[in-house]
Amino acid sequence: MSTVTTAFFTCPLDDDAALIPRTVAIADAYQALLELNYEHLARFPGFERRPTPEATRAALEQRGQAWLRGSELPMAIAVTAEGGWRLVGAVNLLIDGSTRSGEVGYWLDADHQGRGLVTRAVTAVLDHAFGPLGLHRVVLETTTTNARSQGVARRLGFTQEGVLREGAAHPDTRHDAVIFGLLAREWHKAAV
């Protein structure tokens, strides 16, 4: 199974990377990506069980429906490949329309880390969150031991707002979680 897919719609990140809506249209390639990264992802909530094609398709269908309802922006991170786009990760924005707030999360294939892909993907999502979606606030939560994710938050102008003791429930244990927040006015000010 291949992580390469075609896409009817992409949000370019630059000449060699893009965001693709995470819907059933990319189910086979996304399943392959999950299988390749299962050992790494199994340490995180939501990835405790090895993905099956049926479960992946059902999850992508739910994500697509949430996108249509306006409660989620589910995107795959992709790089150019012969024959289309190679999926290398995911970025997600959970949206609470009543409070005009959101929470961004992401993961990336180990072979593609350190290239700025997450920073570019989250930047595109934040542009959309604070632009067309009109959100007031976005949070990013990670563990206190995840220096890479904390670096993404700081590079993008997030402010560390606090630590939730044992706030991150992982399959085998609990970890302290650090919460970062970013306001629309801070994002727009940084963009000027």
Order of alpha helices (4+ residues) and beta strands (2+ residues): beta-beta-beta-alpha-alpha-alpha-beta-beta-beta-alpha-beta-alpha-beta-beta-alpha
